[in-house]
Amino acid sequence: MTKKESGYKVIVSEYVVDYIGQLTDYANIGKKYGFTARWNLKDVPFLVQDGLSEEQAESLKLELRNIGMTAQIMESEEKKSSCAQSFLP
């Protein structure tokens, strides 16, 4: 699946656990998925990454949960608008 066909975003909705090294763990996840790490993880909700496939979004959500964050997967706005346009005459 190419980046243009991807249509999901991951948003951290809750910061559940705080521990030493959490920011480093988050930065390592960022390197793995190609996004820039935030410095204030407690300022929720925030967008982690957009333009993911469903599998990538599920995997990222699980990794965030493993470091004490609750995340949600939502359809990208771009995907929603392209779906709506396909129904227009």
C-alpha positions in Angstrom: 0.0 0.0 0.0 1.5 3.4 -1.0 1.4 6.5 1.2 -1.4 8.0 -1.0 -3.6 5.0 -0.5 -3.0 5.1 3.3 -5.8 6.8 5.1 -5.5 6.5 8.9 -4.1 8.7 11.6 -3.2 7.9 15.2 -4.0 10.3 18.0 -2.9 10.0 21.6 -6.0 10.7 23.7 -4.7 9.9 27.2 -1.4 9.9 29.1 -1.8 7.0 31.5 1.6 6.2 32.9 4.7 8.3 33.6 8.1 6.7 34.0 11.8 7.5 33.6 12.8 6.9 30.0 9.4 7.3 28.5 10.4 10.2 26.3 13.3 8.1 25.0 11.0 5.2 24.3 8.6 7.6 22.4 11.5 9.0 20.4 12.6 5.4 19.4 9.0 4.7 18.2 9.2 7.9 16.3 12.4 6.8 14.5 10.7 3.5 13.7 7.6 5.1 12.2 9.3 8.2 10.8 7.7 11.0 12.9 9.3 13.7 15.1 9.1 13.2 18.8 7.3 15.7 21.0 8.9 17.1 24.1 5.6 17.4 26.1 3.8 14.1 26.1 1.4 15.1 28.8 -0.3 17.7 26.6 -3.0 15.5 25.2 -4.7 15.0 22.8 -2.1 15.2 20.0 -1.7 13.8 16.5 1.2 11.3 16.4 1.1 10.5 12.7 -1.2 10.7 9.7 -1.2 8.8 6.4 -0.8 5.3 7.8 -2.2 2.0 6.5 -4.6 0.2 8.8 -1.9 -2.3 9.8 0.6 0.4 10.6 -1.9 2.4 12.6 -2.8 -0.7 14.7 0.9 -1.5 15.3 1.6 2.1 16.3 -1.4 2.2 18.7 -0.1 -1.0 20.4 3.4 0.4 20.8 2.0 3.6 22.3 -0.1 1.5 24.7 3.1 -0.4 25.7 4.6 2.9 26.9 1.6 4.1 28.9 -0.5 6.0 26.4 -4.0 5.5 25.1 -4.3 6.2 21.4 -7.2 6.2 18.9 -7.2 5.4 15.2 -9.2 7.7 12.9 -9.6 8.0 9.2 -7.6 10.8 7.7 -9.5 13.9 6.5 -8.0 13.4 3.0 -9.5 9.9 2.9 -12.9 11.1 4.1 -13.1 13.9 1.5 -12.0 11.6 -1.3 -14.7 9.1 -0.3 -17.3 11.8 -0.2 -16.2 13.1 -3.6 -16.7 9.6 -5.1 -20.4 9.9 -4.4 -20.8 13.3 -6.0 -22.3 13.4 -9.5 
